[in-house]
Amino acid sequence: MPVPTYDQFIEPILRYLAATPEGATARDAHEAAADALNLSEAQRQELIASGQATYKNRAGWAHDRLKRAGLSSSAKRGYWKLTDAGITYAVQHPAPLTADKVEQLAIGFMNVKLKTPTDAVPLDGQEQPTAALRSATVSPDDRLEQALRELREATAADLLDNLLQVSPNRFEVIVLDVLHSLGYGASRNDLQRVGGSGDGGIDGVISLDKLGLEKVYVQAKRWQGTVGRPELQAFYGALAGQKAKRGVFITTSGFTAQAIDFSRSVEGMVLVDGNRLVNLMMDHEVGVASRLIKLPKLDSDYFDGEA
């Protein structure tokens, strides 16, 4: 018997977390859902292509849907906890959930972005969400593209959760690793963390040449609140104090419209918000690993040749 689809894991995850309002590890939630669904040992041993247990993968997607619905959160790394809205939802919707409610949770919030400050403005060039493809007549290639987008969005959300949970010092190191992956500095040693008390708003320095004549100064803020104009003005003042021509302000959150306008009014300041940061991390495999999926496609030229 195949492992139940991920939508069937939504209610067991919801009920288990409702019964443990202080939160629980993802591992415990996986096992509780497997027990609730009476999975056999053979079903628990089934693996997806990446090597992860299928039931754990599907439990993870079920929790992703609860998060997008605003009912749960990743309180810390590998730890799941219902939000106040989730606790209320569990009380107001006693077991079992209707098929319509399960479907709503499974697909109704697929395009909801996670961790987006309400007053943040998207930076130029950022991707806009694409409508989900739900028609059975959509081609397999289109469904594959949709699945890849969904996997990327889920990984981006996980990355942002983890960035918000690391220490400020570790976040500064990660930011410099990302900038090095983009080609800044001939070696990793050309990117130095200088954050700490009295840093004057400078968290890192990048030497663009071996003599250190050309430098880029970096400020890295592991924030949940939106970055406004005053923070950028303070950073600009710190750059002026260093007689710097270039500065990069990176945050896990976003920027207000006033902050973006200020950055455009001065020379040499680049902004990177949480969305752009996690996309750079995925594109350059900083803190993530990619898996190769082999897709067969007919080589028509092979059949055109003469014996």
Secondary structure, 3 states (H helix, E strand, C coil): CCCCCCHHHHHHHHHHHHHCCCCEEHHHHHHHHHHHCCCCHHHHHCECCCCCEHHHHHHHHHHHHHHHCCCEEEEECCEEEECHHHHHHHHHCCCCCCHHHHHHHHHCCCCCCCCCCCCCCCCCCCCCCCCCCCCCCCCHHHHHHHHHHHHHHHHHHHHHHHHHHCCHHHHHHHHHHHHHHCCCCCCHHHEEECCCCCCCCCCEEEECCCCCCCEEEEEEECCCCCECHHHHHHHHHHHHHCCCCCEEEEECCCECHHHHHHHHHCCCEEEECHHHHHHHHHHCCCCCCCCCCCCCCCCHHHHHCCC
